[in-house]
Amino acid sequence: MKKLFNRCFWLHAAGIIFVGLGFIGMALPVMPTTIFFILALACFSRSSPKFEHWLLTHPKFGPSLVAWREYQVVPPKGKWGAGIGMLIGYIILCFSTAPWYVLVLVAVIEIVVLAYVLTRPSHPPASAN
């Protein structure tokens, strides 16, 4: 019982932290927003039905989260935002004193992430409408 409580507590705490990071991401142009709400939704779906419902019915984030949960949809605006954000971050990293292997590792990770994002559907299937 204690193990279950600890798991729920940490998932709940992580969900709250991810929501906070999502709201911070709304104010900072280079910080992502949606991924933090997706992570919060994953945490809350296992720890707090009340907060899960709040996220899914939120007027601003709810529709995107429902589309992600049901169809793994990443809208075109999100794809562009992810690509541009990663590019800006990588350019900034290139002007830093990071060693060459860090630049290569970050480039490979960003390419893999971008490939994943670009292969997600941009809209829910027509049968879902």
Buried (B, 14 or more C-beta within 10 A) or exposed (E): EEEEEEEBEEBBEBBBBBBEBBEEBEEEEEBBBBBBBBBBBBBBBBBBEEBBEBBBEBEEBBBBBBBBBEBEBBBEEBBEBBBEBBEEBEEEBEEEEEEEEEBEEBBEEBEEBBEEBEEBEEEBEEEEE
